[in-house]
Amino acid sequence: MREMFKLILGITVASGTATLVGCAATGASYKETTADSAPVAADQARVIVLRRKDRYDDYSASKAVVRINDRVAGKIRYGGFFYVDLPPGQIKLLASARNTGYGTCELHIPIAAGTTTYVDVAPRMAHSLAGLAGSAAGAAAVGTDGTATLTEALITDPAKTSVASTAGGAMAQGAESAGKKCGGPYALTQLADADAVRYLDELAWSK
């Protein structure tokens, strides 16, 4: 149990390091983008999707794939945003990793002509924790065959331990998200205009 705790701690630290050096959006700023963009047409509705960079994001090195009405609308990086103009009505948004087998988050919202709607893509902590626990369990299984401790397995057979850890994490994340309307690594939330404006100036175009 102590060795498993150490492994989880190590994975957590590594994940935090990855977040700090993650692949952040580097496109034009929100002000630059809107200055060069036409206002939303009277017969269209604008949806701005954003991914804040002022919070811990265990998936900061990965792009979140966002689908609108079952078509890929954008692949948003950490600290990024993008927008699309659509006909008014009810729309379905779906957020996932590149591999939807890790789970998806679905959000249905109405959009009105001539308006702008803001949607936040946030990390799901439950999914991240499931991956950490599954990774630790998978790695521990390598070291509990009666011939080696977990620490010894990490040293003597790191490749096998890494594969087992990855597989364990993926299985745990899939199980955590199974059957959920909002599962997977990302959550989707509609934001009030005032809340969205607080974050947009710090974000960069990412699509």
The 8 nearest C-alpha neighbors of each residue, nearest first, counted from 0:
[[1, 3, 2, 4, 5, 139, 6, 149],
 [2, 0, 4, 3, 5, 6, 7, 149],
 [1, 3, 5, 4, 0, 6, 149, 150],
 [2, 4, 6, 0, 5, 1, 135, 7],
 [5, 3, 1, 7, 2, 6, 8, 0],
 [6, 4, 8, 2, 3, 7, 9, 1],
 [5, 7, 3, 9, 8, 4, 135, 10],
 [8, 6, 10, 4, 9, 5, 135, 11],
 [7, 9, 5, 11, 6, 10, 4, 12],
 [10, 8, 6, 12, 11, 7, 5, 13],
 [9, 11, 13, 7, 8, 12, 14, 6],
 [10, 12, 8, 14, 9, 13, 7, 15],
 [13, 11, 15, 9, 14, 10, 8, 16],
 [12, 14, 10, 16, 15, 11, 9, 17],
 [15, 13, 17, 11, 16, 12, 10, 57],
 [14, 16, 12, 18, 17, 13, 11, 19],
 [17, 15, 13, 19, 18, 14, 12, 20],
 [18, 16, 14, 20, 15, 21, 19, 13],
 [17, 19, 21, 15, 59, 16, 20, 57],
 [20, 18, 16, 17, 21, 15, 59, 14],
 [19, 21, 17, 18, 16, 22, 60, 23],
 [22, 20, 60, 18, 59, 17, 19, 23],
 [21, 23, 60, 59, 77, 24, 20, 76],
 [24, 22, 77, 78, 76, 21, 25, 59],
 [23, 25, 79, 76, 78, 203, 205, 77],
 [26, 24, 203, 23, 27, 204, 205, 79],
 [27, 25, 204, 203, 24, 205, 28, 79],
 [28, 26, 204, 203, 31, 32, 29, 25],
 [29, 27, 203, 31, 30, 202, 32, 204],
 [28, 30, 32, 31, 200, 33, 203, 199],
 [31, 29, 33, 28, 32, 34, 200, 27],
 [32, 30, 28, 34, 29, 33, 27, 35],
 [33, 31, 29, 35, 34, 30, 27, 28],
 [32, 34, 36, 30, 35, 31, 29, 37],
 [35, 33, 31, 32, 36, 30, 37, 29],
 [36, 34, 33, 32, 31, 37, 30, 38],
 [37, 35, 33, 34, 32, 38, 31, 39],
 [36, 38, 39, 35, 33, 34, 40, 32],
 [39, 37, 40, 36, 33, 113, 41, 45],
 [38, 40, 113, 45, 43, 37, 41, 44],
 [41, 39, 43, 42, 113, 38, 44, 112],
 [40, 42, 113, 43, 112, 39, 44, 114],
 [41, 43, 112, 40, 113, 86, 44, 87],
 [44, 42, 86, 112, 40, 85, 41, 113],
 [45, 43, 112, 85, 114, 113, 84, 87],
 [46, 44, 84, 115, 83, 116, 39, 114],
 [45, 47, 116, 82, 83, 115, 117, 84],
 [48, 46, 82, 117, 81, 116, 118, 49],
 [47, 49, 118, 80, 81, 117, 119, 82],
 [50, 48, 80, 119, 79, 120, 51, 118],
 [51, 49, 120, 78, 79, 77, 119, 80],
 [50, 52, 78, 53, 49, 198, 77, 54],
 [51, 53, 78, 54, 77, 50, 202, 55],
 [52, 54, 51, 55, 78, 198, 56, 201],
 [55, 53, 52, 56, 51, 121, 122, 57],
 [54, 56, 57, 53, 18, 52, 15, 122],
 [57, 55, 59, 58, 122, 54, 18, 121],
 [56, 58, 59, 18, 14, 55, 127, 15],
 [59, 57, 56, 61, 60, 18, 122, 184],
 [58, 60, 21, 18, 77, 56, 61, 57],
 [59, 61, 21, 22, 58, 18, 17, 62],
 [62, 60, 59, 58, 63, 76, 22, 77],
 [61, 63, 76, 75, 74, 64, 60, 96],
 [62, 64, 75, 74, 96, 95, 65, 94],
 [63, 65, 74, 95, 94, 96, 73, 97],
 [66, 64, 94, 73, 93, 72, 71, 74],
 [67, 65, 71, 93, 70, 72, 69, 92],
 [66, 68, 92, 69, 70, 91, 72, 71],
 [67, 69, 91, 70, 90, 92, 66, 93],
 [68, 70, 67, 66, 71, 91, 93, 92],
 [71, 69, 66, 67, 68, 72, 65, 73],
 [72, 70, 66, 73, 65, 67, 69, 64],
 [71, 73, 66, 65, 67, 70, 74, 83],
 [74, 72, 206, 65, 71, 75, 64, 66],
 [75, 73, 64, 206, 63, 62, 65, 76],
 [74, 76, 63, 62, 205, 206, 73, 79],
 [77, 75, 62, 24, 79, 23, 205, 78],
 [76, 78, 23, 59, 79, 50, 24, 52],
 [79, 77, 52, 51, 202, 50, 24, 23],
 [80, 78, 203, 24, 202, 205, 76, 50],
 [81, 79, 49, 204, 205, 48, 203, 50],
 [82, 80, 48, 205, 204, 47, 206, 49],
 [81, 83, 47, 46, 48, 45, 84, 80],
 [82, 84, 46, 45, 85, 47, 81, 72],
 [83, 85, 45, 44, 43, 46, 82, 86],
 [86, 84, 44, 43, 87, 45, 83, 46],
 [85, 87, 43, 44, 88, 42, 84, 112],
 [88, 86, 111, 112, 110, 44, 43, 85],
 [87, 89, 110, 109, 90, 111, 86, 112],
 [88, 90, 109, 108, 110, 107, 91, 87],
 [91, 89, 108, 107, 68, 109, 88, 92],
 [90, 92, 107, 68, 67, 106, 93, 108],
 [93, 91, 67, 106, 66, 105, 107, 68],
 [92, 94, 105, 66, 104, 65, 67, 106],
 [95, 93, 65, 104, 64, 103, 185, 66],
 [96, 94, 103, 64, 99, 63, 183, 185],
 [95, 97, 98, 63, 64, 99, 184, 101],
 [96, 98, 99, 64, 95, 63, 62, 61],
 [99, 97, 96, 100, 101, 95, 102, 64],
 [100, 98, 101, 102, 95, 96, 97, 103],
 [99, 101, 102, 98, 173, 103, 183, 96],
 [102, 100, 173, 99, 183, 172, 98, 96],
 [183, 103, 101, 182, 100, 176, 99, 173],
 [102, 104, 183, 95, 182, 94, 181, 99],
 [181, 105, 103, 182, 94, 93, 186, 180],
 [106, 104, 93, 181, 92, 180, 103, 94],
 [105, 107, 92, 91, 187, 93, 108, 104],
 [108, 106, 91, 90, 92, 105, 89, 109],
 [107, 109, 90, 89, 106, 110, 91, 189],
 [110, 108, 89, 88, 90, 111, 107, 87],
 [109, 111, 87, 88, 44, 89, 108, 112],
 [110, 112, 87, 114, 44, 113, 88, 109],
 [113, 111, 44, 43, 87, 42, 114, 41],
 [112, 114, 41, 44, 43, 39, 40, 42],
 [115, 113, 44, 112, 111, 45, 116, 39],
 [114, 116, 45, 46, 44, 117, 113, 47],
 [115, 117, 46, 47, 45, 114, 118, 110],
 [118, 116, 47, 190, 189, 46, 48, 195],
 [119, 117, 189, 48, 188, 190, 47, 49],
 [118, 120, 49, 188, 187, 50, 48, 121],
 [121, 119, 187, 50, 186, 49, 185, 118],
 [120, 122, 186, 185, 119, 50, 123, 187],
 [123, 121, 185, 56, 184, 186, 124, 57],
 [124, 122, 185, 184, 126, 125, 186, 121],
 [123, 125, 127, 126, 128, 122, 184, 57],
 [126, 124, 128, 127, 123, 129, 175, 184],
 [127, 125, 129, 124, 128, 123, 184, 172],
 [126, 128, 124, 130, 129, 125, 131, 123],
 [129, 127, 131, 125, 130, 126, 124, 132],
 [130, 128, 126, 132, 172, 127, 131, 171],
 [129, 131, 168, 133, 127, 172, 128, 132],
 [132, 130, 128, 134, 129, 133, 135, 7],
 [131, 133, 135, 129, 134, 130, 136, 128],
 [134, 132, 168, 167, 136, 171, 130, 135],
 [135, 133, 164, 168, 167, 137, 131, 136],
 [134, 136, 132, 138, 133, 137, 7, 139],
 [137, 135, 139, 133, 134, 138, 132, 140],
 [138, 136, 167, 164, 163, 134, 140, 139],
 [137, 139, 164, 160, 135, 163, 140, 141],
 [140, 138, 136, 142, 141, 137, 149, 135],
 [141, 139, 143, 137, 138, 142, 136, 144],
 [142, 140, 139, 138, 143, 160, 144, 152],
 [141, 143, 149, 148, 152, 139, 147, 140],
 [142, 144, 140, 145, 141, 148, 139, 147],
 [145, 143, 146, 142, 141, 147, 140, 148],
 [144, 146, 143, 147, 142, 148, 141, 140],
 [145, 147, 144, 148, 143, 142, 152, 151],
 [148, 146, 142, 151, 145, 152, 143, 149],
 [147, 149, 142, 151, 150, 143, 152, 146],
 [148, 150, 142, 152, 151, 139, 153, 147],
 [149, 151, 153, 148, 152, 154, 2, 142],
 [152, 150, 154, 148, 153, 149, 147, 155],
 [153, 151, 149, 142, 155, 156, 154, 150],
 [152, 154, 157, 150, 151, 156, 155, 160],
 [153, 155, 151, 152, 156, 157, 150, 149],
 [156, 154, 152, 153, 151, 157, 150, 158],
 [155, 157, 152, 158, 159, 153, 154, 160],
 [158, 156, 153, 160, 159, 154, 161, 155],
 [159, 157, 161, 160, 156, 162, 153, 163],
 [160, 158, 162, 161, 157, 156, 163, 141],
 [159, 161, 157, 163, 138, 158, 162, 164],
 [162, 160, 164, 158, 159, 163, 157, 165],
 [163, 161, 165, 159, 164, 160, 166, 158],
 [162, 164, 137, 160, 166, 138, 161, 165],
 [163, 165, 134, 137, 138, 161, 167, 162],
 [166, 164, 162, 168, 167, 163, 134, 161],
 [165, 167, 163, 169, 168, 164, 162, 170],
 [168, 166, 137, 133, 134, 164, 170, 165],
 [167, 169, 133, 134, 130, 171, 165, 166],
 [170, 168, 172, 166, 171, 167, 173, 165],
 [171, 169, 173, 167, 172, 168, 166, 174],
 [170, 172, 133, 174, 168, 173, 169, 129],
 [173, 171, 175, 169, 130, 174, 129, 170],
 [172, 174, 101, 170, 176, 171, 175, 177],
 [173, 175, 171, 177, 172, 176, 170, 129],
 [176, 174, 172, 173, 177, 171, 126, 129],
 [175, 177, 182, 173, 102, 174, 183, 179],
 [178, 176, 174, 179, 175, 173, 102, 182],
 [177, 179, 176, 180, 182, 175, 181, 174],
 [180, 178, 181, 182, 176, 177, 104, 103],
 [181, 179, 105, 104, 182, 178, 103, 106],
 [104, 182, 180, 179, 105, 103, 186, 183],
 [183, 181, 176, 103, 104, 102, 179, 180],
 [102, 182, 184, 103, 101, 176, 185, 95],
 [183, 185, 123, 126, 122, 95, 96, 182],
 [186, 184, 122, 123, 121, 183, 120, 94],
 [185, 187, 121, 120, 104, 123, 122, 181],
 [188, 186, 120, 119, 106, 121, 104, 118],
 [189, 187, 119, 118, 190, 186, 120, 106],
 [188, 190, 118, 117, 119, 191, 187, 116],
 [191, 189, 117, 118, 195, 188, 194, 192],
 [190, 192, 194, 193, 195, 189, 117, 116],
 [191, 193, 195, 194, 196, 190, 117, 116],
 [194, 192, 196, 191, 195, 197, 190, 198],
 [193, 195, 191, 197, 192, 196, 190, 198],
 [196, 194, 192, 197, 193, 198, 190, 199],
 [195, 197, 199, 193, 198, 194, 192, 200],
 [196, 198, 195, 194, 199, 193, 200, 201],
 [199, 197, 196, 195, 200, 201, 51, 202],
 [198, 200, 202, 196, 201, 29, 197, 195],
 [199, 201, 29, 202, 198, 30, 28, 197],
 [202, 200, 199, 198, 203, 28, 29, 78],
 [203, 201, 79, 78, 199, 200, 28, 29],
 [204, 202, 28, 79, 26, 27, 24, 25],
 [203, 205, 26, 80, 27, 79, 81, 28],
 [206, 204, 79, 75, 80, 24, 81, 76],
 [205, 73, 74, 75, 81, 204, 80, 76]]
